Amino acid sequence: MKLVALLFAGASALAPSRRAFLSKVAGAATGAAVAAPAFADTDYAGLPYLGGSEKIDINNANVRVYAKLPGMYPGAAGKIASNGPYKSVSEIYAFMNEKEKAATKKYESRLITLEPSAMYVIDRLNNGLYR
């Protein structure tokens, strides 16, 4: 703030147009106030299993990942995303009806369980797509 005060004090001596000078100072102050970006954890080993590979981590993947698997979205997918974390894939059948179980059995070989990660578990049901 002292720097800005000094700049304002010397504005009349340094710049022929006080208005032009003040607008530059205000622009610089606004640029300096921008928040720093958040740094994502790019070293997360399970990243490919959140929807970018054949395997899907049922403990961390978002509900929309299951839309690629016919018959699983939204019914079975919503139940899987709502009821975790799981120690094994077989635990997901406890709360499904027969139709959902049949659809899920087709893709069971593609489902895995990794350690739940707080940065992904929080968005399992809604990954920021608000409408």
N, C-alpha and C positions, 0 to 999 in steps of 0.2 A: 504494500500500500504506500510505503514511503517513496518508492520508485515512481509510482503514478503521480504522487503529489509533486515531486521534483520536476517531472515532465510537464505537468500543468503550469508550474511556476515559471518555467523557462519557455513556455509555448509562444509567448508574444515576441521573445527575442530570437527564437530559432525559425519560426515559420512565418511566411508572409500572410498566410491565411489561417487564423486560429481555428476556424470551423473545420478545415481540411485536416489540420493536425489532430484535433480532438477526435475526429471520426477514426483516424488511424489508431490512436491510442485505445479507443473503445473497442475496435475490432481486434486488436492484439490481446486485450484483457479478456474478451469473450473467447478467443481461441485457447487461451491458457486455462480457462475454467472448464474445458471439456473433460469429461471423466475418462480415466484410463480404461482400455479394453480389458475384459475378463479373459484370463488365460485358461483355456480348456485343457483337460488332462489328455494329451494326445498319445500317451504311453499306455493307455488302458488296453490290456491284452485281449479283452473280450470284445473289442470294438467291431470286428467283422461279424460277430454273432448277434448284432443288434438289428440286422436286416440286410447286411451287405454280402451275405454268403448263403450257401445252401443250409447251413445249420442255424438254428435259432435258439438263443439262450432264454429259456422261459422265466428266469429270475430277473432279467434286466431289459428285455426287449419291449418295445412299445406295442400297444394293442394293434396298431395299424400295420405292423409287419405281417400279421396273420391274414391280411386281406389278399395276399398273394397265394394263399392256400384255400382253394375252393371248399366251401362248406364249414370253414372254421370261423369266419368273421361274419357277424359280430358276436354270435352266441357263445361258442366255445372260447373264442379269443378273449371276450370280456371276462369270462369266469377265470381263465388262466391268469390274466393280468390283475384281477381283483383279489385273488386268494393266495398269492405267493408270500414268502419265498418257499421254495421246494428243495428237498434234499435229493429227490429222484423224480424222473419224468412220470413214473407210475402214480404219483400222488395226485396228479391233475384229474384223474378219472373219478375221484371220490364225490365230486359235486356236479358231475355232468349227467344229462339225460342220455338215453340210448342213441339218439340221432347224433348228438355231439360227440359221444364216445366213438361211434363208427367213423365219423369224419376225421377225428383226431388220430385214430389208429392208423389211417393211411399215411400220415406224416410223422408218426412217432420216431422213426429213424432219423429224422431231421432235427429233433428237439433235444437240447442238452440243458444241463443245470450247472451254472457257474456260481461262484460266490456273489451274493447280492451287493451291488455297488450303489451307495447312496445317491450319487450324481445321476444315475439312470433309473433307479427304482422310483424316485419321486415323480417321474414323468411317464410311468407305464400306461396310465389311462388317458392322459391328455398331454401331448408333447408341444403345447403352446399354440395349437391351431384353434383359436377361438373364433366363433362365428356368431 
